[in-house]
């Protein structure tokens, strides 16, 4: 796995809707800009060997880094794969939609739900939103949120940006009724 750079973003929200929060709401993202393992090969029928060679290493690299950046226990999480213009969305999907990748984050965060994801192809500097949801109960509405990310010079056409996001809480000032009230 060839990593060109790692970008870490931490946001702390102190007020929302004109009101201060009891405690700042934190979201962290760690993104690795990697060389696309299938770059220059044309259509690759079997992505399996590349997935086996890289997905677990990416999960092992990013999961502890995003939790360290968050600095407190994660309550919500998500993932992203942004493929450069010479790659296929399937290249990014292959790397992040496998237990070899996601289980590193689930184990480190004490999570049980599937990680929500975004996959897209775009030029360097493309903006993408990482969806997040609760780490153990996908029906908890307060934790359904998204976080906007941009890596200024990535992905290059032959690269993929692989990112993990973690939040220490749900949306700031959330007020929606629980899903059970509609059943």
Secondary structure as UniProt FT lines:
FT   STRAND          3..16
FT   TURN            17..18
FT   STRAND          19..35
FT   TURN            37..40
FT   HELIX           48..70
FT   STRAND          76..83
FT   TURN            85..86
FT   HELIX           89..96
FT   HELIX           99..109
FT   STRAND          116..121
FT   TURN            124..125
FT   STRAND          127..134
FT   TURN            138..139
FT   HELIX           141..143
FT   STRAND          145..150
FT   TURN            152..153
FT   TURN            157..158
FT   STRAND          159..167
FT   TURN            172..173
FT   HELIX           179..182
//
